[in-house]
Amino acid sequence: MTPQKAARSRSRHGLNALKARVKVRGLTAIDMRTAAAQALLAWRRELIADLGGEQVISAQQRVLIELAARTRLYVDSLDAWIME
């Protein structure tokens, strides 16, 4: 006899789907009309401004800013799910 596999629980947080969309389309994958998206974009603009503006930041800084914005999107998404 083979041991039965435990039932796999399915999470409903939506993080995997969000990550897949963002991986393909970037931050344009989110609905920019929402307050959360507007806050994320404002935070991203503030980071760029703190580093001297679009014309001054290096390619490496731009990538780090994009990664930080994506990470914040994921964390905020999970935080909202947990608070529900």
N, C-alpha and C positions, 0 to 999 in steps of 0.2 A: 504494500500500500504506500502511496505517496502522501506526504503531509499536505494538507490543504493550505493554499496561500491565504494570508490574511486579506480581508477586503481592503482595497485601496481607497482611502478617503480622498474625495475631490474637494479642493479648496475653491472658494468662490470669490477670492479677492481680485481676480482679473489682472494680476501683475504680469503673468506670462503673456497674455494677449497684448497688453500695453507695451511690454518690452519688444515684442515682435513687430508691432506697428512702428514704434520709434526707431528700431534698428533699420527698417526699410526706408522710412520717410523722414526721419529726424523729428525735431520738435513740431514740424508742421502736421504731424499725425494727431495732435491733440486739438480740441476745439478751442480756438483762440478767443471765442466770445465769453468763455466762463471767467468768473472772478479768479479762480485758481490759476488758470493759464495766464491771465493778465498779471497776477502777482509774480508768477515765475518769470515772465518776460521782463518785468520791471526789475526784479532781482538780478537777472542776467545783465541788463543794461547798467545797473549800478556797479556790478563787478567790472565791466568794461570801462566805465567812467573812472572808477577808482584806480585802474591801471594806466590811465592817461588818455583813453578814448580809442575809437576804432582805428585811427590812423597810426597809433603808436604801438599797439600790442603786437607781439610776435605771433608767428604761426603756432608755436608751442603753447603760448598763453591762450590763444583762441581755442585750441583743442581742449585744454584743461577747463576752460570756462564751459564749453559744450558738455564735457563729461560731468562737471559739477552740476550743471542744469539738469541733465538727464537723471543723475543720482537723486537730486532733490525732488524731481518729478516722481520717481519711484517711491521714495520715502514718504512723500506727502500722500501719494495714492494709498499706500499701505496704512498710513496713519488714519486716513479718512475711513478706510474699511474697518480698522480696529475700533474706532470710535462709534461706528454704527452699532 
